[in-house]
Amino acid sequence: MNKISAVVITLNEERNIRRCLHSLVGVADEVLVLDSGSQDDTERICKEFDFVRFIKTEWKGYSATKNKGHNMANFSYILSIDADEALSDALKTAVLDAKSNLTGVYYFARLTFYCGKPIRYSGWYPDFKIRLFPAKKARWKGEFVHEKLQVDKHVEHRRLNGDLLHYSFYTVQEHLERIERYSTLAAQERFQKGKKGGKVKGVLSALVRFLKIYLLKLGFLDGAVGFLIAKNSAYAAYLKSIKLKRLYGKQ
């Protein structure tokens, strides 16, 4: 039977972390929680679980912090999970079945909840993610918005049944706040790559994004929430272009 080290990064995650850790009971043989200065009950909750190693660390960005967790793990296989995620019962069973002979990397579907509603369209599902992998054959890359797992060549990819449950946005306001924050990071990333932005490009990008999510990706089947997702995603596309234009103005 192979053993698994789960790695979670946290900052003020008292709302989510207990659900996340509870879903790992019986699946992970240890959990490394790398915390970057939580001021809430995150640490106390983590210490309720015997298999958790709570590690205080300076924030170095998503990729660097996750990779640090890989390096500190005792076991060769890593289960990477965010604090606002949890394994479904079906996924727990699939991981346990795979533990007897882990080979290659494993991916599975992620089901996101928006204001309490599971989103099965809008381009948000199945949203496959590689989250179970040998530490020596995969590393997180990326410095700005979305870190990406880079897997060595010729490593076999296997799918596990079940969903990774993602409790991303509890309110629409939280979505808007994240859009504001991430659009700034995305604009900085695009600026470094020499890409251009502007109002006209922003409007066109927003229109395309809305139509893609609401119509092409069947967002209308998610009801009123699907419309909100499409509208806010269009707004995010507009903001990225406007903020990118402003960066050129500061030179």
C-alpha positions as CSV (number, residue, x, y, z in Angstrom):
1,M,0.0,0.0,0.0
2,N,1.4,3.4,-1.0
3,K,1.3,6.3,1.3
4,I,0.2,9.8,0.4
5,S,1.2,13.3,1.7
6,A,-1.6,15.9,1.2
7,V,-0.4,19.5,0.9
8,V,-2.7,22.5,1.6
9,I,-1.8,26.2,1.7
10,T,-3.8,28.5,3.9
11,L,-4.4,32.1,4.9
12,N,-7.4,32.7,7.1
13,E,-9.3,29.6,6.0
14,E,-11.4,28.9,9.2
15,R,-14.5,28.8,7.0
16,N,-13.2,26.0,4.8
17,I,-10.3,24.1,6.4
18,R,-12.2,21.7,8.6
19,R,-14.3,20.4,5.7
20,C,-11.2,20.0,3.6
21,L,-9.3,18.1,6.3
22,H,-12.2,15.9,7.3
23,S,-12.4,14.7,3.6
24,L,-8.8,13.6,3.8
25,V,-9.3,11.4,6.9
26,G,-8.4,7.8,5.9
27,V,-7.1,8.9,2.6
28,A,-3.9,10.9,3.3
29,D,-1.3,9.5,5.6
30,E,-0.1,13.0,6.6
31,V,-1.3,16.5,5.7
32,L,1.1,19.4,5.5
33,V,-0.7,22.7,6.0
34,L,1.6,25.6,5.0
35,D,0.1,28.7,6.5
36,S,1.2,32.2,5.6
37,G,0.1,34.2,8.7
38,S,-3.6,33.4,9.4
39,Q,-5.2,35.6,12.0
40,D,-8.3,33.5,12.5
41,D,-9.0,30.0,13.8
42,T,-7.2,28.2,11.0
43,E,-4.4,27.0,13.2
44,R,-6.6,25.8,16.0
45,I,-8.8,23.9,13.6
46,C,-5.9,22.2,11.9
47,K,-4.5,21.0,15.2
48,E,-7.7,19.1,15.9
49,F,-6.5,16.6,13.4
50,D,-3.7,14.2,14.4
51,F,-2.3,13.7,10.9
52,V,-1.8,17.5,10.3
53,R,1.6,19.1,10.3
54,F,0.9,22.9,10.7
55,I,3.8,24.8,9.2
56,K,4.1,28.6,9.4
57,T,5.9,30.0,6.4
58,E,6.5,33.2,4.5
59,W,4.3,33.7,1.5
60,K,6.4,33.2,-1.7
61,G,3.5,32.8,-4.2
62,Y,1.2,29.9,-5.0
63,S,3.7,27.8,-6.9
64,A,6.7,28.3,-4.6
65,T,4.7,27.6,-1.5
66,K,3.1,24.5,-2.8
67,N,6.5,23.2,-4.0
68,K,7.9,23.9,-0.6
69,G,5.2,21.5,0.8
70,H,6.3,18.9,-1.7
71,N,9.9,19.1,-0.5
72,M,8.9,18.7,3.1
73,A,6.6,15.7,2.6
74,N,7.5,12.3,4.0
75,F,5.9,10.3,1.3
76,S,6.6,10.1,-2.4
77,Y,3.0,10.7,-3.6
78,I,1.4,14.2,-3.2
79,L,-2.3,14.9,-3.1
80,S,-2.5,18.7,-3.7
81,I,-5.8,20.2,-2.5
82,D,-6.8,23.8,-1.7
83,A,-8.4,24.8,1.6
84,D,-11.8,25.5,-0.1
85,E,-11.9,22.0,-1.7
86,A,-12.9,18.6,-0.4
87,L,-12.9,15.1,-1.7
88,S,-16.4,13.7,-2.5
89,D,-17.2,10.3,-1.1
90,A,-16.8,8.7,-4.6
91,L,-13.4,10.4,-5.1
92,K,-12.2,9.2,-1.6
93,T,-13.1,5.6,-2.6
94,A,-11.3,6.0,-5.9
95,V,-8.1,7.3,-4.3
96,L,-8.2,4.5,-1.7
97,D,-8.6,1.9,-4.5
98,A,-5.6,3.5,-6.4
99,K,-3.4,3.5,-3.3
100,S,-2.6,-0.2,-3.6
101,N,-0.6,0.5,-6.8
102,L,0.0,4.1,-7.6
103,T,1.7,4.7,-10.9
104,G,1.8,7.9,-13.0
105,V,-0.3,11.0,-12.2
106,Y,-4.0,11.1,-11.5
107,Y,-6.7,13.6,-12.6
108,F,-10.3,14.0,-11.7
109,A,-13.2,16.3,-12.2
110,R,-13.7,19.4,-10.0
111,L,-17.3,20.5,-9.3
112,T,-17.5,24.2,-8.2
113,F,-20.3,25.6,-6.0
114,Y,-21.4,29.2,-6.6
115,C,-23.5,30.7,-3.9
116,G,-24.3,27.2,-2.7
117,K,-25.3,25.9,-6.2
118,P,-23.2,23.3,-8.0
119,I,-22.3,24.6,-11.5
120,R,-22.4,21.8,-14.1
121,Y,-22.2,24.0,-17.2
122,S,-20.8,27.5,-18.0
123,G,-17.5,25.9,-18.8
124,W,-16.9,25.2,-15.1
125,Y,-17.5,21.4,-15.2
126,P,-15.9,18.8,-15.4
127,D,-12.8,21.1,-15.0
128,F,-10.3,18.2,-14.8
129,K,-7.3,18.7,-12.5
130,I,-4.2,16.7,-11.9
131,R,-3.9,16.6,-8.1
132,L,-2.4,13.2,-7.2
133,F,1.2,12.7,-8.4
134,P,4.7,11.6,-7.5
135,A,6.6,14.5,-6.0
136,K,9.7,14.0,-8.1
137,K,7.9,14.0,-11.4
138,A,5.7,17.2,-11.1
139,R,6.3,20.8,-10.0
140,W,4.1,23.9,-9.8
141,K,4.9,26.7,-12.2
142,G,3.7,30.3,-12.6
143,E,4.1,33.5,-10.6
144,F,0.9,35.5,-11.2
145,V,-2.7,34.4,-11.4
146,H,-3.0,30.7,-11.9
147,E,-0.3,28.2,-11.0
148,K,0.0,25.2,-13.3
149,L,1.3,21.8,-12.6
150,Q,4.1,20.8,-14.9
151,V,4.5,17.0,-15.2
152,D,7.6,15.3,-16.6
153,K,7.3,13.8,-20.1
154,H,6.2,10.2,-20.6
155,V,4.4,10.0,-17.3
156,E,1.1,8.1,-17.6
157,H,-2.1,10.0,-16.9
158,R,-5.0,8.2,-15.2
159,R,-8.5,9.4,-14.4
160,L,-10.2,8.7,-11.1
161,N,-13.9,8.7,-10.7
162,G,-15.7,11.1,-8.3
163,D,-15.5,14.9,-7.9
164,L,-13.3,17.3,-6.1
165,L,-15.8,19.6,-4.5
166,H,-14.8,23.3,-4.8
167,Y,-16.6,25.8,-2.5
168,S,-15.3,28.8,-4.3
169,F,-17.8,31.7,-3.9
170,Y,-20.3,32.0,-1.1
171,T,-21.6,35.4,-2.4
172,V,-21.5,37.3,-5.6
173,Q,-19.5,40.0,-3.9
174,E,-16.8,37.5,-3.2
175,H,-16.6,36.8,-6.9
176,L,-16.4,40.5,-7.7
177,E,-13.6,41.0,-5.2
178,R,-11.6,38.1,-6.6
179,I,-12.1,39.5,-10.1
180,E,-10.7,42.8,-9.0
181,R,-7.7,41.2,-7.5
182,Y,-7.0,38.6,-10.2
183,S,-7.5,41.1,-13.1
184,T,-4.7,43.2,-11.7
185,L,-2.4,40.1,-11.5
186,A,-3.4,39.0,-15.0
187,A,-2.7,42.5,-16.4
188,Q,0.8,42.5,-14.9
189,E,1.4,39.1,-16.4
190,R,0.3,40.2,-19.8
191,F,2.3,43.4,-19.5
192,Q,5.5,41.4,-18.9
193,K,4.7,39.4,-22.1
194,G,4.3,42.6,-24.1
195,K,0.6,42.2,-24.8
196,K,-1.6,45.2,-25.5
197,G,-4.9,46.2,-24.1
198,G,-7.4,49.1,-24.2
199,K,-11.1,50.0,-24.0
200,V,-12.2,48.7,-27.4
201,K,-10.3,45.4,-27.0
202,G,-11.8,45.1,-23.5
203,V,-15.4,45.5,-24.8
204,L,-14.8,43.0,-27.5
205,S,-13.2,40.5,-25.1
206,A,-16.1,40.9,-22.7
207,L,-18.7,40.3,-25.4
208,V,-16.9,37.2,-26.6
209,R,-16.5,35.9,-23.1
210,F,-20.2,36.4,-22.2
211,L,-21.4,34.7,-25.4
212,K,-18.9,31.8,-25.0
213,I,-19.9,31.1,-21.4
214,Y,-23.7,31.7,-21.6
215,L,-24.4,30.2,-25.0
216,L,-21.5,28.0,-26.2
217,K,-20.8,26.5,-22.8
218,L,-24.5,26.3,-22.0
219,G,-24.4,28.6,-19.0
220,F,-28.1,29.3,-19.4
221,L,-28.7,25.7,-18.2
222,D,-27.3,26.9,-14.8
223,G,-30.2,29.3,-14.5
224,A,-29.9,32.7,-13.0
225,V,-26.5,31.8,-11.5
226,G,-25.2,30.9,-15.0
227,F,-26.2,34.4,-16.2
228,L,-24.3,36.0,-13.2
229,I,-21.2,33.9,-14.0
230,A,-21.2,34.9,-17.6
231,K,-21.8,38.6,-16.8
232,N,-19.0,38.7,-14.2
233,S,-16.6,36.8,-16.4
234,A,-17.2,39.3,-19.1
235,Y,-16.5,42.1,-16.7
236,A,-13.2,40.3,-15.7
237,A,-12.2,40.2,-19.3
238,Y,-12.9,44.0,-19.7
239,L,-11.0,44.8,-16.5
240,K,-7.9,42.9,-17.6
241,S,-7.7,44.9,-20.8
242,I,-8.3,48.3,-19.1
243,K,-5.7,47.6,-16.4
244,L,-3.2,46.4,-19.0
245,K,-3.6,49.7,-20.9
246,R,-3.0,51.7,-17.6
247,L,0.3,49.9,-17.1
248,Y,1.6,51.1,-20.4
249,G,0.5,54.6,-19.4
250,K,2.7,54.5,-16.3
251,Q,5.9,54.0,-18.3
